Amino acid sequence: MKPSANNLEHLMKCPVCDRNYNHTRALVLEEEVNKTAFHVTCENCKISTIVLVSSNNFGLVSLGILTDLDKNEAKRLYKNDAITSNQVIELHQFLKEFDGEVKEFI
């Protein structure tokens, strides 16, 4: 199945207010041979979405994830390494031993 406007129609509209996106404002976060990730914000309702699209022998697969990240945050965070289990354990231990106020923590 080749990509066409018909099978990409659901990617052209905001999932919240159903208005057409302005694709010229979409930010490509990652682009490879068979997959693309981009960030787009609806000009009408201001809801942002990260969209993942990949193609294989069976056709196109897409996934939209609503986000509160603006395009600059998404660009900065998209390629970061995942949080490791050791980092989670370290944070847990820190919070367990922390004896202060929230504003000190932040």
Backbone hydrogen bonds, N-H to C=O, Kabsch-Sander energy under -0.5 kcal/mol:
donor,donor_aa,acceptor,acceptor_aa,energy
8,L,4,S,-0.8
9,E,6,N,-0.7
11,L,8,L,-1.7
12,M,8,L,-0.5
12,M,9,E,-1.5
14,C,19,R,-3.0
18,D,14,C,-1.5
21,Y,12,M,-2.6
23,H,21,Y,-1.0
25,R,22,N,-2.0
26,A,23,H,-1.3
27,L,39,H,-3.0
28,V,26,A,-0.5
29,L,27,L,-0.5
29,L,37,A,-2.8
30,E,37,A,-1.8
32,E,35,K,-3.2
36,T,53,V,-2.8
37,A,30,E,-2.8
38,F,51,V,-2.4
39,H,27,L,-2.8
40,V,49,T,-2.4
42,C,47,I,-2.5
46,K,42,C,-1.5
48,S,67,T,-0.8
49,T,40,V,-2.6
50,I,65,I,-2.8
51,V,38,F,-3.1
51,V,49,T,-0.6
52,L,63,L,-2.9
53,V,36,T,-3.0
54,S,61,V,-2.8
55,S,34,N,-2.3
56,N,59,G,-2.4
59,G,56,N,-1.4
61,V,54,S,-3.0
63,L,52,L,-2.3
65,I,50,I,-2.7
66,L,64,G,-0.5
67,T,48,S,-2.4
74,A,70,D,-2.6
75,K,71,K,-2.2
76,R,72,N,-2.0
77,L,73,E,-2.7
78,Y,74,A,-2.3
79,K,75,K,-0.5
80,N,77,L,-1.3
88,V,84,T,-1.7
89,I,85,S,-2.3
90,E,86,N,-2.5
91,L,87,Q,-2.3
92,H,88,V,-2.5
93,Q,89,I,-2.6
94,F,90,E,-2.4
95,L,91,L,-2.8
96,K,92,H,-2.3
97,E,93,Q,-1.7
98,F,94,F,-1.5
104,E,101,E,-0.7
105,F,101,E,-1.7
106,I,102,V,-2.3
